[in-house]
Amino acid sequence: MKALVTGGAGFIGSHVAEILKENNHEVLIVDNFSTGKKSNLPKDIPFLEIDICSKELNKAISEFKPDVVFHLAAQIDVQKSLHDPAFDAYVNVVGAVNLLQACQTNKVKKVIYSSSAAVYGEPQSLPVSESHQLMPLSAYGVSKHTVEHYLYVFKNLYNIDYSILRYGNVYGPRQDPLGEAGVVAIFTDKILKGQSPMIFGDGEQTRDFVYVKDIARANLLAATTSSSQVVNIATEVETSVNDVFNLLLELTNQKELKAQTMPSRSGEIRRMVMSTKKAKREIGFESKFSFYEGMKETIEFYKAQIDF
Ligand SMILES: NC(=O)c1ccc[n+]([C@@H]2O[C@H](COP(=O)([O-])OP(=O)(O)OC[C@H]3O[C@@H](n4cnc5c(N)ncnc54)[C@H](O)[C@@H]3O)[C@@H](O)[C@H]2O)c1
């Protein structure tokens, strides 16, 4: 297939582009490099420096003529979405609608959309399934969910197929440790430098951590299997922040390092773990990497990045 990957210079998008290329698909990346990096770009994959909110996007799609679009470009910073919700909505909603219009004009067959556990808000029951109520607690959660509605509308009006993948907390190589996004990236970077990471509250808050290579494989599966579906992409394993810290100490052999304890942050969800039954049924997805295996690969990546 011909596959366009938006946000392909980012953390997850670069892995999606890579797995597509490995499976002999023709790939083009579109990114404005706002958080993405040239060094993330997989070798031999062409890219265009384009903003998804711009008119150039339509031109790029009309020239490349993709069969499938993997839409990962987004403003992903939850705190930024709270401080500037208009900017968040501009990139995440207007950008996505601009993309869908270009897909309609150019007869793209399918869009694979990267959504998030943030659409659920505070879990009312665990594990969270796709039928859980949707009460996002941040502007980011609202913008990610809003695009899900647009996908439904474009399917009904213009027959553009879609898959909505709601990810748990994604971690792995190329995640930016300086960003707000990932506790794993931040802790790994700090611990490898012999510094103490900050743990907010008692550290018993939990998340469903899913390895980025599993996410990339889920995107590939979604492109070739089920239609018009919403599925969680996670592990069904609940891991606490303390578990992350302790495993990192064990794997880096730094058992004496202590975390800095900080007051808990308001608005933080206490527990999160997602059901993946539907993903297994609809697209044949099950995570292959245990947290231990994923963390080992992640540590190797950050070790190679750090200038000791
Ligand atoms: N990281 C996670 O844990 C997680 C969890 C759930 C969902 N997601 C979703 O996965 C997707 C990828 O996230 P990520 O963690 O790789 O983030 P990232 O910031 O590394 O990647 C986003 C990419 O989009 C690009 N981009 C941003 N605005 C753009 C614009 N206007 N035009 C063109 N490109 C633009 C950035 O330069 C970057 O390369 C996002 O849609 C995000 O909402 C991520």
The ligand as an ORCA input file, in Angstrom:
! r2SCAN-3c Opt
* xyz 0 1
  N       2.940      9.178     23.708
  C       1.848      8.646     24.238
  O       1.879      8.050     25.331
  C       0.526      8.738     23.505
  C      -0.601      8.166     24.105
  C      -1.810      8.233     23.433
  C      -1.897      8.830     22.186
  N      -0.805      9.390     21.620
  C      -0.948     10.018     20.300
  O       0.041      9.495     19.431
  C       0.426     10.488     18.477
  C       1.941     10.636     18.448
  O       2.396     11.066     19.718
  P       3.935     11.078     20.127
  O       4.022     10.677     21.539
  O       4.733     10.357     19.111
  O       4.244     12.651     20.074
  P       5.391     13.455     19.327
  O       5.267     14.874     19.799
  O       6.708     12.780     19.462
  O       4.932     13.350     17.812
  C       4.011     14.225     17.215
  C       4.578     14.632     15.874
  O       3.632     15.490     15.217
  C       4.330     16.601     14.661
  N       3.400     17.719     14.581
  C       2.842     18.413     15.597
  N       2.060     19.387     15.124
  C       2.107     19.296     13.756
  C       1.511     20.051     12.710
  N       0.706     21.081     12.948
  N       1.782     19.696     11.444
  C       2.620     18.647     11.174
  N       3.214     17.913     12.135
  C       2.961     18.247     13.412
  C       5.483     16.852     15.612
  O       6.543     17.595     15.034
  C       5.888     15.427     15.978
  O       6.837     14.911     15.077
  C      -0.317     11.756     18.863
  O      -1.456     11.859     18.041
  C      -0.725     11.516     20.307
  O      -1.903     12.224     20.647
  C       0.411      9.364     22.255
*
